[in-house]
Amino acid sequence: MTLSDKLWVVYVGGEEAREKEAFKYSVLKALANPTRRKILSLTSERHCHPDELAKELKVTRPTVEGHLAELENAKLIQRVTDPVTGKVFINITPAGRTLHLAVDGLLEDYYVGRVREAGAPTPPAAAPPVPTLPKPEKNIWGRFLEGLANSIKRRPAEWISFILFLIGIVAGQYGYSRGLYLGGTMFYLFSFLGVPLLYVFVIRPLVKAARKALE
């Protein structure tokens, strides 16, 4: 411990008091920054991912992480892991919520008092934000259907060809089961030869033309 540190300990009344003053300083430093107060405001409404905070605040992810480190050091936020997705979200602590509301309220009252002293009109009070619950995670069937829809949207020509292929296979099998060997063979040939030719020369060009027309 340096001489200045020893003198500080003596001045404030001991090591415990020094740690208490250092913690108070870290809390006040965290609350003094408007970006960090905005983070507290956002996390008091809902769980927020660091990427979501960076997008909301229009800053980079490393900048957000720096602010989060200051807030964590002051025990104003905590990281919560989603048990389903494993993603880490930021949530305000009970102490952080209390301090944030108290400091904002005191500063607002002080500002209104100064404005009234100066004779300027008082700005209208903003409505308190309405907390929103985090969206529930989709189950495995919901994720499967969403992925299937995205796949069909990205590759419609391939899916059309695949459906025609399955229709030909089912029709061919039905023909063979009914003794219609010629018809069954024709459907099999359609599946294995006709569908690829249709995909290359008809379906794919038509889908490309339709996409260009819609752009």
N, C-alpha and C positions, 0 to 999 in steps of 0.2 A: 504494500500500500504506500503510495507516495505521500509526501508531507501535506500536499493540498487536500488529499483524501482524509488524512488523519485530522486536519483542522476542521474539515467539513463535518466529520463524525462528532467531534467535540462541540461544534456550533449547533447542530440540530439535536444533539442529546443522545447519541448512541447509534450503533449499527442498525438496529431495528428501525429507528426513526429515519435513518439515511435510506434504507431500502423502501420505506413507505413513501418518502419524498420522491425517490426515483420512479416508483410505480405511478404516483400521481402525475409526474412529469410526462411519462409515456402515454397515459390516458389523455391528458390535455393536448399533447402533441398529435395524437391520433385524431382527436375531435377538431383540431384547429384547421385541418385540411378539408376544403369543400368536396373534393372527390371522395375522400373517405367517409364524409357524412352522407354523401349520395349512396355509397355502398351500404351503409347502415340502413338508410331509408329503403333501398331495394330489398335487402335481405330481411327487413322486418315485415315485408309483404308476402314473401314466398322464398322457398329454397332457390338459390341461384348458382349455376355452374360458372366457374371463372371465365370461360369463353363467352357466356351470355353477358356477364358483367362488362367484359372488354368491348363487346358490340354495343351495349347500352350506353357506355361512357365514351365510346369512340376513341379508345386508346388501345395500345398493344397489350398482349397477354403478359409480357414481363412487367409492364408498368402496373397492371392490376395486381400481379403477385407481390410487387413491392408494397403496395398499399395494404394488401391482405396480411403481409408479415407484420406491419405496424399495428394493425387492428388485433391480430392474434396475440402479439406481445402485450397489448393492453387488456387482453381477456374480453374483448368486445364482440368477437365472432368466434365461431367454431366450425370445423369441417365435419360434415355428416356423410357417411357412405350409404348409398342406396343398396339395400340387400338384394334387389332383383338384378339391377344392371351393373352394380359395382362402381358406378360413377360417384365422384366426390362432389358434394354440393356445399355451398357456404350458407350458414344460418347465423343469425344474430343471437347472442346469448341473452338470458334474462337481464343480467347487469348491463349489457350493451344497450338493450332496448330502453331500460330505465334512464340511463345516462343520456342517450341520444335524445329522447323526448324531453328530458329535463333541460338539457343545454339548449335545444332548439326553442323550447318555450321561454326560457330566460332571455335568450338573445332576441327573440321576437318581441317580448315585452319591453326590453331595453330599447330596441329600435323604434317601436311605436312611441315610447315616451320621449325619445330624442326628437322624433318627427313632430310630435305635438308641441314640444318646447320651441321648435323652429317655426311653428305656424304653418307647416306644410300639410296637405291633406293626407289622411291615413289610408294606405292601400288596403283593398279588401282582403280579408283573411281567406287563404286557400282552403278548400275543402279537404278534410283528412283523407288519405288514400284508403281505398277499400281493399282489405287483404284478399288475395286470391289463393285458392288451394292449388297445390301442384297437380298437374295432369296425371291421372293414373296410368301406370305402365301397361302397354298392350300385352295380352297373353300370347302364347306361342301361336295360336290359330290366327289371331289378329295380325301378328308380324308376318305369318306365312301368306295370308291373303293380300297384305299390302305389298309384299315382295313380288307375288304373282302378278298383281295389277301393274306394278312398275315394269316388270319384264315384258308383259304383253304390250305396254305402251311404247317401250323402246324397240321391240322387234316384232311388229305386227305381221310382216311377211312370213317370218319363220313360223309363227304360231298358226297362221292360216294353213301353211303347207303341212304342219304337223297334224292339224285336225283332219285335213283331207286324207293324209296317210293313214290315220287311225280308222277313218270311215271306210277306206278301201280294204284294210285288214279285216275289220269286223264283217263287212259285206262278203268278202271272199270266204271267210270261215263259215258264215251262214250258208253260202252257196254250196260249199263242200258238205256241210251237215245235211243239206236237203238233197244231195245227189246231183246238184247242178254243177258239174265239174268244169264245164266250159265257162260258165258265168263266174264261178269262183276264181278260176285262173285269170280271167280278164280283170277282175278287181284286184287280184294280187299284182298283176303286171302294172295296173294303174298306180298302185301304191308305191312300188319299187322303181318304176321307170317314168310313169306319167307325172307323178307329183314333183320329182326333182326338175323335170323339164318345164312344168308349169311354173315352178318357183323361179327358175332362171329367166325364162322368156316372157312370163305374163305377170305373175303375182308381184315379184320384186320391182319391176319397172312401174307397175301401176301404183304401188305404195309410194315409191319415190316421187312420182308425178303428183300424187295427191298431197304429199308433204310440201312439195315446192309450191303448189297452188295455195296451200293454207298459210304459208309463211308471209 
